[in-house]
């Protein structure tokens, strides 16, 4: 329920332009409220932030884009939302601006806030180590403090004289229990393959047909294989049901409307779109094949602007290939099925993957990212020099 602003209360403006940021933002708001219940929140977000009591001035759905071409189409809408956000910041003068990921929009807001004397905390920082590294100079000028979530990011930002704290990955707050028992996991979930095509319409349109054709090949080679298709809360359920209908007689497939971890926990192996869900798979120690396809122009521009060897976060953190990545022209049903059959037919390789994923999980640090970031936010509001 949205809190009514009391003019005597201190306030925080928060901006999360994507579903994952909205979720992490909601956890952060709740953590701050436990410590400072009188704080008032407003900003840009989705249902997560709204349910956490944030007054939403712009719905994040208006800003949701995928790839460079989507950005071009939505430029007028994005600019209008940016104008609204800037005007709201001037009118309400929050004590702190919290930005979550979504760098192209949020770095503009950071610069605007800095110009008007408002402190900026950036949580889940722009991945400048991966692409468009020139943005590091702007971050140094307009951000007061970075709360980073990947283990190597602190050293990277420190080397550029930026105030930074490594808080651990927020996903770890959900998975702080015991590590998976490899033999139990694989014996219980024998030949169950999870399919995670993402949540955005463009992702699903590009990847789900490829996944379904892959399933046919796998089912012909490995008998009694069951497929679990994860339907994200923000995904178009009807579109996914329609896409799977022609395959019902050829493969054993079930649509799962619960959270992605339900599918990951039940699967021996998953085929997943590149993104946060692959790190969730790593935390749950579920072996995976990472795939991705996009338009030719988006792929071309991405290749020019990126400077990393891998796209999967598990491989990036490990700095080696521990799970296969099949991107663009390599993301074909034949190649994906070949990798899946190779992994499922070799228990030794599968077990080694699980062990490597455990090391990735351990590198992500302890739970408590939301609480640690909440402490930073409160320190900035109270004008403490040291975090």
N, C-alpha and C positions, 0 to 999 in steps of 0.2 A: 504494500500500500504506500502511495507517495506521501512523503512528509511535507507538511505545510511550512513554508519558510518563516522563521521568526527573524526580523531584521537585526536582532541583537545576537543571533547565532553566527558563528563562523561557518563558512561554506566552502565546498569543494566542487569544482567543475570537473567532470570526468568524460572522456571520449573513447569509445570503443566502436570501431566501424565494422567489425566482423564477428561472426558467431562465437568463435573461440575466445576472442577478446572480451566479448560480452559476458561469457561464462566466468572467465578469470576475474573480470572486473567486479562481478557480483560477489564473488568470494572475498575480494579485497574490501569492498564497501562494508560487508558484514563484519569483517575483522576490525576495521576502523571503528565501526559503530559500537562494538563491544567495549572498546577503550574510551571512545568519546561519543556517547549516545546523542549529544545535543548538536552534533555537526549536521549540516543540511547539504544534500547532494543534488546536483542537476547536471544535465549534459546530453550526450549522444550515445545511444545504445539500443539494445533489444529487450526481449522479455526478461532476461536474467537481471539486468540492471534495474529495470522497472520493478520487478518483484522484490528486489533488495531495497526499494524505497527511493530510488533516484527519479527525480522529475525529468522525464524525457522531453527535450525540446526539438529533437530531430530523430526519427526512427532510423536505426542503422540500416534497415533494409533498403533505404533510398540510396545508400552509398556502396552497396555490395557490388563488387566488380571482380572479373576474373580475366587477367591478361591485358595486354596493352590496347587491343582493339575495343574491349569493353569500356575501358577508361575513356577513349575518344568519344564513344557514343554517349556516355553519361556525363561528359564535361559540364554542360549547362546545369544539370541537377547538382553535381558536386560543388560547383562554384556558388550556387544558391545556398546550399547547406553550409558552406564555409562562411558566407556572408552572415547567415543567421547565427552561427556559432560565435563569430567575432563580435557581432552586435550584442549578443547575450553576455559575453564576457565583459564588455565595456559597461553595460547597464548594471550588472550584478556585482562586479568586482569581487570574484571569489578570493579566498585566502590562499588557494592552491589550485593549480591545474594538473590533473593526472591524465596522462596520455598512455594508451595501451596499443602497442603495435601500430598498424595502419599508417606507415610513415609518410607517404606523400601528402596526405591531409594533415596529419598530426604535427609534422615539422613546421608547416605553415602556421598552425595554431601556436606552437611553441614560440616561434619568432614574434608573433603578434602579442602573446602574453608577456614576453620578456620586455618588449617595447613599452608596455603599460605597467611595468613593475610588479608583475604577478609571477610568483615562483612556479617552476615547472618540474614535476616528477615524471619521468618516463619509465613505465613498467612494461617489460617485454620489448626490448629496444629494437630499433631498425637493424636488420641483418647486413650492416655495411661491410662486414667481413666477407660476405658472400657476393654482394653485387653493389654497384654504384658506390664504391668506397670513398668517393669525393665528398659524400654527405657528412663524413666525420667532422669536418671543419665547422659545419653549421651546427651540429649537435653540441660541440664544445662551446659555441657562442650562446646558444639559446636554451639549453637544458641545465637546470641546477643540480639534478641528481638522476643517475640511471640505476634502476633495479633490474639486473640482468638474470637470466634463467638458465643459461648454458655455461658449463664449467670453464670453457676457454675464453669467454667474453670479458671477464674482469681484467685479465692481463692485457687483452687487446685495447680496451678503452683506457686503462691506466696509462698505457704507453703513449696515449694522446692527451694526457693531463686532464682527463674527465673524471669528475666525482662519480664513483661507481661502487655498488655493493652487489655481490653475488648472493641472491636469496634462495637459489635452488629452483627447480622446475615446479610450477603449480600443480601439475598432474600428480606429483609425488604425494600431495595431500590426500589423494584418493586411494593411493596404493602403498600404504606403509606397513602392510602385513608381511607374513613370511614369504620367502621366494618360492617359486613353483618347484615342485618335485618333478624332475624331468620324466622319470619312468611312469609316474602316475598320470601326468598330463597327457603323455602320448598314448598310453594304453587306454585311457578313458575316451579320448577323442579321436580314435583311429579313423583316418580317412574322412574327416570332416574338414571342409575347406570354407573359410570365411571370405566373403566378397564385400569389399568396402570401396565403392566407387566415388565417394565424396558426397557433398551435400548441395553444391551449386548445380543449377540446371545444365550449364555448359559442360561441367565435369561428367555428370551422369550421361549426357548425350554422347560424349566422346568415349567414355570408358565402359559403360555397362554393356553395350553390344559386343565389345571385344571380350569382356569377361564371360558373357553367356556362351559365345562361340568357343572360348577356351574350355568351359565346363564340358561341352560335348566331347571334345578330344580327350580330356582327362577321364571322363566316365567310360569311354571306350577302352582305355588302357588300364584303369584301376577300377575293378568292380566294387559295387556297394559303396560308392562315394556319395556323400551327402554335401550339399552346398547351402550355406546360410548367407543370405543377402541382407546386409545391414541397411536399414532405411533410416537415415538421419532425421531428427525432429523437424529440421527446416527443409528437408528434401520434398520433392513432388511425389507423394506416395502413389497417386493414380498413374502417373507416367511410368513409374517403376513396375507397377503391377501389369500395366499394358505391355511393357517391354518383355516381361518374363512369361507372359501367357503362351506364346507359341512354343516355348521350350518345355512346358510342363510334362509332356509325354516322353521327352527324351532324357531329361535329367531329374534327379531328386533334389528339388530346390525349395527352400522355405524362406519367406520374408520375415525378418525380425525387426519389429517396430520399437524395441527397447534401445538402450544406449549401446554404443559400439562395443563396450567392454563385454557385453553379453555374448556377442559373436566371437570376440577374441578369446574369451575364456573357454569357449566350447570347441575351438578349432585346433586341429593339428598344425594347420598352415593357413595363412591368409594371403589373398591377393588384394593389395590396397593402393589407392591413389596416393601419390606423394602428398604429405601434409602432416598435421599434428597427430592424426590417428596412427601413423607409423611409429611415432615415439610412444604412444600408448601401447601399441603392440610390443615394443621393446621392453617397456616396464613390466608388462604381463608375460614377457618371455615367450611370445608366440612367434615362431618363425614366419617370415613373410617374403613375398615378392612385391617389390615396389614398381608400379607402372605409371606412366603418364603420357598423355597425348594432348596436343593443343593445335591451334591453327598454325600454318606454316610461318606466317609473319610474327606471331607471338614467340614461336620457337626460335626463329632467326634473331629477333631482338634480344631474347633471353640469353642466347649463346654469346652475343656481343657484350652484354652488360654484366654477366656473372663471371666470377673468378674462383670457382670451387670445383673440386673433382667429383663430388657426389651431390645428389639432391635429397637423399634420405637422411633424416637427422641421426638415425642410429649409425650409419656409415660415417657421417660427418664427425660425430663425437668420437667414434672409434678410430677415425682417420685411416680406415681400411674397409674393404668390401666384406661385410659380414652377412649381408642379405643382398640378393640380386636386384639390380635396377634395370628395367627395360623401358626405354624412353623413346617416344616418337615413332620412327620407322621400325624400331626393335620391339615395340609393344604390339606384337601380332599374336593371335590366338595360338598359332603353332609354336612360337618361341616361348610364350608364357607357359603353355601346357608342358613343353619339354622340361622347363625348369621345375615345375611343380611335380612332375612324375619323378624327376631325378631326386628331389628332396624326400618325397614320400617313400621312395623305394630304398633309401639308405638311412637306416636309423642312426648310424654313427655320425653322418653329416648333420642330420636333424638335431641330434643331441649337442653337437659342437656349437651349432647356431644358438641353441638355448643358453649355453654357457656364455657365449660371446655377448648375448643380449643382457644377461645378468650383469656383466661388467659395465655395459652402457648404463643400466639402471643404477648401479652403485656410483657411477660418475656424476649422476644428476643431483647428488646431495640428499640431505635429510628432508622430511616434510616440514612445512611451516613457511612456504613462500609468501602466502597471503599475510600472515602475522608479521613477518619480518618487513615486508613492504609497508604494512600499516604503521609500524614503528617509525619508518623513514618519513612517511607522510605527516605524521603527528609532529615529529621533530621539526620539519620544515615549516609547518603552520605556527609552531611556537617559537620560530625564529632562532632555533639553536644552530650554532655555527658547526658543531660536530654531530655527525649522524651515528 
